[in-house]
Amino acid sequence: MPGMAHLIRRFSLNRRQFIFQTGALALAPTLLQAGLFGRTPAEPKVVPRGPASTYVPRIRAAFVRRKGDYGMLWPGAVYDGEAAFKKYMDEISAAAKELKLHIDLRPEPIYSPAEAEAWLAQASSPKPDGLLIVLLDRQAHAWPTAAKAAATGLPTIVFAPLGAAFTTNTDPPGREARPAH
């Protein structure tokens, strides 16, 4: 079969040609997407459909910190808790609007274990889609409140900005949140 040998020789590649052509083939979709060949494919528009398309997730949120002056405990007197409270309150409100979430944000921080218990009881009924706890402190009742929120069984996000979390705080709740093997 002289014709077959001719075809094999005609389409055979040396190592450099093979690597170059394989690489070009692998990059082609990326290059097309980036518009490097003069056209970009139309982006498909994602349109929510079905019964869940109009559902608005309900989140209950609260800040946790000590009352009054922060004193010398971490994060220390240099940390402006009131400014952080306002900043995060504004950012959470803006994110809720952008993401179309209903966030029931407690207007004042939780200042004590008793307030934490009362808020968790109230926040859990009727059952929301999740809880958001923002820790502006790592002392006193901050992490115990986060652990109690996670123990409700509701999906819970704990946000602890710089200075509010160390492994001594995050390790115990993290171990409880991991599934047993």
ABEGO torsion letter per residue (X at the ends): XAAAAAAAAAABBBAAAAAAAAAAAAAAAAAAAAGAAGBBBBBBBBBBBEAAAABBBBBBBBBBBBBEBAEABOAEAABBAAAAAAAAAAAAAAAAAAAGBBBBBBABBBABAAAAAAAAAAAAOBBBABBBBBBABABEAAAAAAAAAAAAGBBBBBBBBBGABBAAAAAAAAAAABBBX
